Amino acid sequence: MKRAIFQRFILIISLALILSGSIFSAAISKIILDRTEENMLYTVRITDHGLNYEGNLKAQVDALKLVKGNEMTRFTVIDLGGKVIADSEVVDSYTMENHSDREEIKEALAIGIGYATRKSETLNLSMLYVAGLSENSKYILRMAVPFSGVEQYAGFLIPAILISIGITLIVSIFIANRFASSVTKPLNEIAEELNKLSQEKPEFHFKKYDFDEMNIIADTTMKMSDSLKESMARIEFERMVRQEFFSNASHELKTPLTSVRGYLELLENNMVADENMKKDFLVRIKKETINMTSLINDILMISRLETKEAEVTLSDVRLSPLLKDVCASLEPLAKEYQVSIDTNCRPLMMHANTQQLRELFNNLITNAIKYNKPNGKVLVTVTSEQDEIIIIVEDTGVGIPEDAKQRIFERFYRVDKGRSKKVGGTGLGLSIVKHIVNYYSGTIEVQSKVMEGTTFTIRLPKRPVHLIVNHEKTE
């Protein structure tokens, strides 16, 4: 990169020097031409003033050639009709062709002064012509000198130009080298820092550079590094959660499978003769299979909610009838635990999936019943505030310790493992609730005091825009 920057810098400088040299040469040529024309016009005026147009013009113009400095100068006297009267370079001017078509003669006849540059057919040289109308206005006096523009002064102009170009190039090479180094050095330092990405825990240290673009690269790299660290930490956390989940899931499935297998082996080997005991074993086997089915269904529901791959049918769900239906289905469980259920639900409607809302109510109320105290109460309140549905589930149960509040939504986490084993369940209820709330971009809060009770407050949008838009796109 340094070499490329250096080469392009020198190329630009060289082109600039060539262009400036060309412009300089053209300007010098124009200045020389103007000065020469000015001097020649002055000479023409002086000569016109000194000529005797009544005398021998040929002898007079020849005499002008004898003046020092006029050796290469040509003088011509022409009448107004374009006929050559006398010429310092031609013996017999009468043999010369008419000059009325010459550019300088036309201009002199028109405005009194004429200029032209062309190759002389008589002398076979490139000449500069200056013509002026005489004082008596009867003749035109023309003066011509060899003129090749800037080429005449190439002998001293070219060395001067070449020296200036050489000095400029040397200075430019030095500046270009320093500039290329100032650009590539920060890039090399940044590249060295980026090589640390191969390390397990890279630590980057970037300098503050003079170029804002380099600082942007350094800042972006730092942000990428921080983002990568966060991603790696999140991946590691998710890996640990997954590992813990699979461990818990396998444990939860292994326990009932072991029980089922034990009961079946007893029945298979005819080790149980009592018919009532056989029926009891079959009831236990059925119960364990139901628990396993519930566990698998809960795991599948969490997976679908996490990936949002479930084909969810959204509709306007009336919350009051749904809550009554859930409470009615849980009435036997409430009687078993000696807990009463009260509801206070306004006639509200939410655009959601009926089954998901049923799961949400069912899991919250089930937990409130199972972890309550005898003669305890569960109060479910459903109200609204602006565009939100607010669901509050309160119980008078055993409560949740402060250090466990942050973990109750984890899969298979149990606050009191002894009590949880006694009340049963898959250990995924609150995790499912949390995933459903997240699915609808809602929020959930927990307030609890040990041996006094727990309150779950859930806020859900009445019409979750992101789900409605996605649902419309799929249709």
C-alpha positions as CSV (number, residue, x, y, z in Angstrom):
1,M,0.0,0.0,0.0
2,K,2.8,2.4,0.8
3,R,4.4,1.8,-2.6
4,A,1.0,2.4,-4.3
5,I,0.5,5.7,-2.4
6,F,4.0,6.7,-3.2
7,Q,3.7,6.0,-6.9
8,R,0.4,7.7,-7.2
9,F,1.7,10.8,-5.3
10,I,4.7,11.0,-7.6
11,L,2.5,10.5,-10.7
12,I,0.2,13.3,-9.7
13,I,3.1,15.6,-9.0
14,S,4.7,14.8,-12.3
15,L,1.5,15.4,-14.2
16,A,1.1,18.7,-12.3
17,L,4.7,19.7,-13.2
18,I,4.3,18.8,-16.9
19,L,1.0,20.8,-17.0
20,S,2.5,23.8,-15.2
21,G,5.6,23.6,-17.5
22,S,3.4,23.6,-20.5
23,I,1.3,26.5,-19.2
24,F,4.5,28.3,-18.3
25,S,6.0,27.8,-21.8
26,A,2.8,29.0,-23.4
27,A,2.7,32.1,-21.2
28,I,6.4,32.9,-21.9
29,S,5.8,32.4,-25.6
30,K,2.9,34.9,-25.5
31,I,4.9,37.4,-23.4
32,I,7.8,37.2,-25.8
33,L,5.5,37.6,-28.8
34,D,3.8,40.6,-27.3
35,R,7.1,42.3,-26.4
36,T,8.6,41.5,-29.8
37,E,5.5,42.9,-31.6
38,E,5.7,46.0,-29.4
39,N,9.4,46.6,-30.1
40,M,8.9,46.0,-33.9
41,L,5.9,48.4,-34.0
42,Y,8.1,51.0,-32.3
43,T,10.8,50.4,-34.9
44,V,8.3,50.6,-37.7
45,R,7.1,54.0,-36.4
46,I,10.7,55.3,-36.1
47,T,11.6,54.0,-39.6
48,D,8.4,55.5,-41.1
49,H,9.3,58.8,-39.6
50,G,12.8,58.7,-41.1
51,L,11.9,57.5,-44.7
52,N,11.7,59.8,-47.6
53,Y,8.9,58.4,-49.6
54,E,9.7,60.7,-52.5
55,G,13.2,59.4,-52.8
56,N,14.8,56.0,-53.6
57,L,13.0,53.7,-51.3
58,K,15.0,50.6,-52.3
59,A,18.3,52.3,-51.3
60,Q,16.7,53.5,-48.0
61,V,15.4,50.0,-47.0
62,D,18.7,48.5,-48.0
63,A,20.5,51.0,-45.8
64,L,18.3,49.9,-42.9
65,K,19.9,46.5,-43.1
66,L,23.3,47.9,-42.5
67,V,22.3,49.1,-39.0
68,K,23.7,46.8,-36.3
69,G,21.1,44.4,-35.1
70,N,19.1,44.5,-38.3
71,E,21.1,41.8,-40.2
72,M,18.2,39.4,-40.0
73,T,15.5,42.0,-40.3
74,R,13.5,42.5,-43.5
75,F,11.9,45.8,-44.5
76,T,9.2,46.1,-47.2
77,V,7.3,49.2,-48.5
78,I,3.9,48.4,-50.0
79,D,1.4,50.7,-51.6
80,L,-2.3,50.7,-50.7
81,G,-3.1,48.4,-53.6
82,G,-0.8,45.7,-52.3
83,K,2.1,46.3,-54.8
84,V,5.6,45.9,-53.4
85,I,7.5,49.2,-53.9
86,A,10.7,48.2,-52.2
87,D,12.1,45.1,-50.3
88,S,15.4,44.8,-48.5
89,E,15.7,41.1,-49.5
90,V,14.7,41.3,-53.1
91,V,16.6,43.2,-55.8
92,D,13.7,43.6,-58.2
93,S,10.6,44.2,-56.2
94,Y,8.4,44.4,-59.4
95,T,8.8,40.6,-59.8
96,M,7.1,40.0,-56.4
97,E,3.4,39.1,-56.2
98,N,0.7,41.4,-54.9
99,H,0.6,41.4,-51.1
100,S,-3.0,42.7,-50.6
101,D,-4.1,39.2,-49.4
102,R,-1.5,39.1,-46.6
103,E,-3.1,39.1,-43.1
104,E,-0.9,41.9,-41.7
105,I,-1.6,44.1,-44.8
106,K,-5.4,43.6,-44.4
107,E,-5.2,44.6,-40.7
108,A,-3.0,47.6,-41.4
109,L,-5.4,48.9,-44.1
110,A,-8.3,48.3,-41.7
111,I,-7.0,49.7,-38.4
112,G,-3.6,51.1,-39.2
113,I,-1.6,48.2,-37.6
114,G,-1.3,44.5,-38.6
115,Y,0.4,41.4,-37.2
116,A,1.0,37.9,-38.6
117,T,3.3,34.9,-38.0
118,R,3.9,32.5,-40.9
119,K,6.6,30.9,-43.0
120,S,8.1,33.2,-45.6
121,E,8.2,31.7,-49.1
122,T,10.9,34.0,-50.1
123,L,13.3,33.3,-47.2
124,N,11.9,29.9,-46.3
125,L,11.9,30.9,-42.6
126,S,9.2,31.3,-39.9
127,M,8.8,35.1,-39.7
128,L,6.9,37.6,-37.5
129,Y,5.4,40.4,-39.5
130,V,4.4,43.8,-38.2
131,A,2.9,46.3,-40.7
132,G,1.9,49.9,-40.1
133,L,0.2,52.6,-42.2
134,S,2.6,55.4,-43.0
135,E,2.1,59.0,-41.8
136,N,1.2,60.1,-45.3
137,S,-1.3,57.3,-45.5
138,K,-0.1,56.3,-49.0
139,Y,2.1,53.4,-48.1
140,I,2.4,50.5,-45.7
141,L,5.7,49.9,-44.1
142,R,6.3,46.3,-43.0
143,M,9.0,44.8,-40.8
144,A,9.7,41.1,-40.5
145,V,12.1,39.2,-38.3
146,P,12.7,35.4,-37.9
147,F,10.5,34.2,-35.1
148,S,9.9,30.6,-33.8
149,G,8.2,31.5,-30.5
150,V,9.5,29.8,-27.4
151,E,11.9,27.6,-29.4
152,Q,14.2,30.7,-29.8
153,Y,14.7,30.7,-26.1
154,A,14.8,27.0,-25.5
155,G,18.5,27.2,-24.9
156,F,18.1,28.9,-21.5
157,L,14.4,28.1,-20.8
158,I,14.6,24.3,-20.9
159,P,17.5,24.0,-18.4
160,A,15.7,26.4,-16.0
161,I,12.5,24.3,-16.3
162,L,14.3,21.0,-15.9
163,I,16.2,22.2,-12.8
164,S,12.9,23.5,-11.2
165,I,11.2,20.2,-12.1
166,G,14.1,18.2,-10.6
167,I,14.1,20.2,-7.4
168,T,10.3,19.9,-7.1
169,L,10.4,16.1,-7.7
170,I,13.1,15.6,-5.1
171,V,11.1,17.5,-2.5
172,S,7.9,15.7,-3.6
173,I,9.6,12.3,-3.2
174,F,10.6,13.2,0.3
175,I,7.1,14.5,1.2
176,A,5.4,11.5,-0.6
177,N,7.5,9.0,1.4
178,R,6.7,10.7,4.7
179,F,3.0,10.9,3.8
180,A,2.9,7.3,2.7
181,S,4.6,6.3,6.0
182,S,2.1,8.4,8.0
183,V,-0.8,6.5,6.4
184,T,0.6,3.0,6.4
185,K,2.1,3.0,9.8
186,P,-1.2,3.4,11.6
187,L,-2.7,0.6,9.4
188,N,0.2,-1.7,10.3
189,E,-0.3,-1.0,14.0
190,I,-4.0,-1.6,13.7
191,A,-3.3,-4.9,11.8
192,E,-0.9,-6.0,14.5
193,E,-3.7,-5.4,17.1
194,L,-6.2,-7.3,15.0
195,N,-3.8,-10.3,15.0
196,K,-4.7,-10.6,18.7
197,L,-8.1,-11.9,17.6
198,S,-6.6,-15.4,17.5
199,Q,-6.0,-15.1,21.2
200,E,-8.5,-16.5,23.7
201,K,-9.1,-13.2,25.4
202,P,-7.7,-10.4,23.3
203,E,-7.0,-7.0,24.8
204,F,-6.7,-4.2,22.2
205,H,-4.7,-1.0,22.7
206,F,-5.0,1.6,19.9
207,K,-3.2,4.9,19.7
208,K,-4.9,8.2,18.9
209,Y,-3.9,9.0,15.3
210,D,-3.7,12.3,13.4
211,F,-6.2,10.9,10.8
212,D,-9.8,10.7,11.8
213,E,-10.4,7.8,9.4
214,M,-7.8,5.7,11.3
215,N,-9.4,6.6,14.6
216,I,-12.7,5.4,13.1
217,I,-11.2,2.1,12.2
218,A,-9.7,1.7,15.7
219,D,-13.0,2.7,17.4
220,T,-14.9,0.3,15.1
221,T,-12.5,-2.5,15.9
222,M,-12.9,-1.9,19.6
223,K,-16.7,-1.9,19.3
224,M,-16.5,-5.2,17.2
225,S,-14.2,-6.6,19.9
226,D,-16.6,-5.7,22.7
227,S,-19.5,-7.0,20.6
228,L,-17.6,-10.3,20.0
229,K,-16.8,-10.6,23.7
230,E,-20.5,-10.1,24.6
231,S,-21.5,-12.6,21.9
232,M,-19.0,-15.2,23.2
233,A,-20.2,-14.6,26.7
234,R,-23.8,-15.0,25.6
235,I,-23.0,-18.2,23.6
236,E,-21.1,-19.6,26.6
237,F,-24.1,-18.7,28.9
238,E,-26.5,-20.3,26.4
239,R,-24.3,-23.3,26.2
240,M,-24.4,-23.7,30.0
241,V,-28.1,-23.1,30.1
242,R,-28.6,-25.7,27.3
243,Q,-26.4,-28.2,29.1
244,E,-28.2,-27.6,32.4
245,F,-31.5,-27.9,30.5
246,F,-30.7,-31.2,28.9
247,S,-29.3,-32.5,32.2
248,N,-32.5,-31.5,34.0
249,A,-34.8,-32.7,31.2
250,S,-33.0,-36.1,31.1
251,H,-33.3,-36.3,34.9
252,E,-37.0,-35.4,34.9
253,L,-37.7,-38.0,32.2
254,K,-35.4,-40.7,33.6
255,T,-37.2,-40.7,37.0
256,P,-40.7,-41.6,35.7
257,L,-39.2,-44.0,33.2
258,T,-37.4,-45.8,35.9
259,S,-40.7,-46.0,37.9
260,V,-42.6,-47.2,34.9
261,R,-40.0,-49.8,34.1
262,G,-40.0,-51.1,37.7
263,Y,-43.8,-51.4,37.8
264,L,-43.8,-53.2,34.4
265,E,-41.1,-55.7,35.4
266,L,-43.1,-56.5,38.6
267,L,-46.2,-57.1,36.5
268,E,-44.3,-58.9,33.8
269,N,-42.7,-61.4,36.2
270,N,-46.0,-62.0,38.0
271,M,-44.6,-60.8,41.3
272,V,-47.8,-59.0,42.2
273,A,-50.7,-61.3,42.9
274,D,-53.1,-58.8,44.4
275,E,-55.5,-57.5,41.8
276,N,-55.9,-54.2,43.6
277,M,-52.2,-53.7,43.7
278,K,-52.0,-54.4,40.0
279,K,-54.6,-51.8,39.3
280,D,-52.7,-49.4,41.6
281,F,-49.5,-50.1,39.5
282,L,-51.4,-49.4,36.3
283,V,-52.7,-46.1,37.7
284,R,-49.2,-45.1,38.7
285,I,-47.8,-46.1,35.2
286,K,-50.6,-44.0,33.6
287,K,-49.8,-41.0,35.9
288,E,-46.1,-41.2,35.1
289,T,-46.8,-41.3,31.3
290,I,-49.1,-38.3,31.6
291,N,-46.3,-36.4,33.5
292,M,-43.8,-37.3,30.8
293,T,-46.2,-36.2,28.1
294,S,-46.8,-32.9,29.9
295,L,-43.0,-32.5,30.3
296,I,-42.3,-33.1,26.6
297,N,-45.2,-30.8,25.6
298,D,-43.9,-28.0,27.8
299,I,-40.4,-28.4,26.4
300,L,-41.7,-28.3,22.9
301,M,-43.7,-25.2,23.7
302,I,-40.7,-23.4,25.2
303,S,-38.7,-24.3,22.1
304,R,-41.3,-22.9,19.7
305,L,-41.7,-19.7,21.7
306,E,-37.9,-19.2,21.8
307,T,-37.5,-19.7,18.0
308,K,-40.9,-18.2,17.2
309,E,-41.4,-21.0,14.6
310,A,-44.8,-22.0,15.9
311,E,-47.7,-21.5,13.5
312,V,-49.7,-19.2,15.8
313,T,-53.2,-18.3,14.9
314,L,-54.1,-14.8,16.2
315,S,-57.6,-13.7,17.0
316,D,-59.5,-11.4,19.3
317,V,-59.7,-13.3,22.6
318,R,-62.3,-12.4,25.2
319,L,-60.4,-12.7,28.5
320,S,-63.2,-13.0,31.0
321,P,-64.7,-16.2,29.6
322,L,-61.2,-17.7,29.1
323,L,-60.3,-16.9,32.7
324,K,-63.5,-18.5,34.0
325,D,-62.9,-21.6,32.0
326,V,-59.3,-21.9,33.3
327,C,-60.5,-21.4,36.9
328,A,-63.2,-24.0,36.5
329,S,-60.7,-26.6,35.3
330,L,-58.5,-25.8,38.3
331,E,-61.3,-26.0,40.9
332,P,-60.6,-29.6,41.8
333,L,-56.9,-28.8,42.4
334,A,-57.9,-25.8,44.5
335,K,-60.2,-28.0,46.7
336,E,-57.4,-30.5,47.1
337,Y,-55.1,-27.8,48.5
338,Q,-57.9,-26.1,50.3
339,V,-57.4,-22.8,48.4
340,S,-60.1,-20.5,47.2
341,I,-59.9,-18.7,43.8
342,D,-61.4,-15.2,43.2
343,T,-61.4,-13.3,39.9
344,N,-62.0,-9.7,39.0
345,C,-61.9,-9.4,35.2
346,R,-63.2,-6.6,33.1
347,P,-64.8,-7.4,29.8
348,L,-61.6,-7.0,27.8
349,M,-60.3,-8.3,24.5
350,M,-56.8,-9.0,23.3
351,H,-55.5,-9.9,19.9
352,A,-53.5,-13.0,20.7
353,N,-53.4,-16.8,20.5
354,T,-56.1,-18.4,22.8
355,Q,-54.0,-21.5,23.7
356,Q,-51.0,-19.3,24.7
357,L,-53.1,-17.1,27.0
358,R,-54.8,-20.3,28.5
359,E,-51.3,-21.6,29.3
360,L,-50.3,-18.3,30.8
361,F,-53.3,-18.2,33.1
362,N,-53.1,-21.9,33.9
363,N,-49.5,-21.9,34.9
364,L,-49.7,-18.8,37.1
365,I,-52.9,-19.9,38.9
366,T,-51.6,-23.5,39.3
367,N,-48.4,-22.2,40.9
368,A,-50.4,-19.9,43.2
369,I,-52.6,-22.9,44.3
370,K,-49.7,-25.4,44.8
371,Y,-47.4,-23.1,46.7
372,N,-50.2,-21.7,48.9
373,K,-51.2,-22.5,52.5
374,P,-54.3,-24.3,53.7
375,N,-57.3,-22.0,53.6
376,G,-55.3,-19.7,51.4
377,K,-56.6,-17.4,48.7
378,V,-55.7,-16.7,45.0
379,L,-56.9,-13.4,43.5
380,V,-56.7,-12.9,39.7
381,T,-57.3,-9.4,38.5
382,V,-57.5,-8.5,34.8
383,T,-57.7,-4.8,33.9
384,S,-56.4,-2.4,31.2
385,E,-54.4,0.8,31.1
386,Q,-54.2,2.7,27.8
387,D,-53.1,0.1,25.2
388,E,-52.0,-2.5,27.7
389,I,-53.7,-5.5,29.3
390,I,-52.7,-5.9,33.0
391,I,-52.9,-9.4,34.6
392,I,-52.3,-9.6,38.4
393,V,-52.1,-13.0,40.2
394,E,-51.9,-12.7,44.0
395,D,-51.6,-15.5,46.5
396,T,-51.3,-15.9,50.3
397,G,-48.7,-18.6,50.0
398,V,-45.3,-19.4,51.2
399,G,-43.6,-16.7,49.2
400,I,-40.3,-16.5,47.4
401,P,-36.9,-15.7,49.0
402,E,-35.2,-12.6,47.7
403,D,-32.2,-14.4,46.3
404,A,-34.4,-16.8,44.3
405,K,-36.5,-14.1,42.5
406,Q,-34.1,-13.8,39.7
407,R,-34.1,-17.5,39.0
408,I,-37.7,-18.6,39.3
409,F,-38.2,-18.2,35.5
410,E,-35.3,-20.6,34.7
411,R,-36.3,-24.0,33.4
412,F,-36.5,-26.7,36.1
413,Y,-35.5,-24.3,38.8
414,R,-37.3,-25.0,42.1
415,V,-37.1,-22.7,45.2
416,D,-38.0,-25.5,47.7
417,K,-37.0,-28.8,46.0
418,G,-38.6,-30.9,48.8
419,R,-42.0,-29.1,48.5
420,S,-41.8,-29.0,44.7
421,K,-41.3,-32.7,44.5
422,K,-44.3,-33.2,46.8
423,V,-46.6,-30.9,44.7
424,G,-45.4,-32.4,41.4
425,G,-45.3,-30.6,38.0
426,T,-42.7,-30.3,35.3
427,G,-40.8,-27.3,36.7
428,L,-41.4,-25.4,33.5
429,G,-44.5,-23.4,34.3
430,L,-43.0,-20.0,35.1
431,S,-40.5,-20.5,32.3
432,I,-43.4,-20.9,29.9
433,V,-45.1,-17.9,31.3
434,K,-41.9,-15.8,30.8
435,H,-41.5,-17.0,27.2
436,I,-45.2,-16.2,26.4
437,V,-44.8,-12.7,27.9
438,N,-41.6,-12.2,25.8
439,Y,-43.4,-13.5,22.7
440,Y,-45.9,-10.7,23.0
441,S,-43.2,-8.1,23.9
442,G,-44.7,-7.7,27.4
443,T,-43.2,-7.4,30.9
444,I,-43.5,-9.4,34.1
445,E,-42.8,-8.3,37.6
446,V,-42.6,-10.3,40.9
447,Q,-43.3,-9.0,44.4
448,S,-43.0,-11.5,47.2
449,K,-42.5,-11.9,51.0
450,V,-41.7,-15.2,52.6
451,M,-44.8,-16.7,54.3
452,E,-46.9,-13.8,53.3
453,G,-47.5,-14.3,49.6
454,T,-46.5,-13.5,46.0
455,T,-47.8,-11.2,43.4
456,F,-47.1,-11.5,39.6
457,T,-47.9,-8.5,37.5
458,I,-48.0,-8.9,33.7
459,R,-48.4,-6.2,31.1
460,L,-49.2,-7.2,27.5
461,P,-50.1,-5.0,24.5
462,K,-53.7,-5.3,23.4
463,R,-52.6,-5.6,19.8
464,P,-48.9,-6.6,19.5
465,V,-47.9,-4.8,16.3
466,H,-44.8,-6.9,15.5
467,L,-46.9,-10.2,15.6
468,I,-49.8,-8.7,13.5
469,V,-47.4,-7.4,10.8
470,N,-45.6,-10.8,10.6
471,H,-48.9,-12.6,10.6
472,E,-50.2,-10.5,7.7
473,K,-46.9,-11.1,5.7
474,T,-47.3,-14.9,6.1
475,E,-50.8,-14.7,4.8
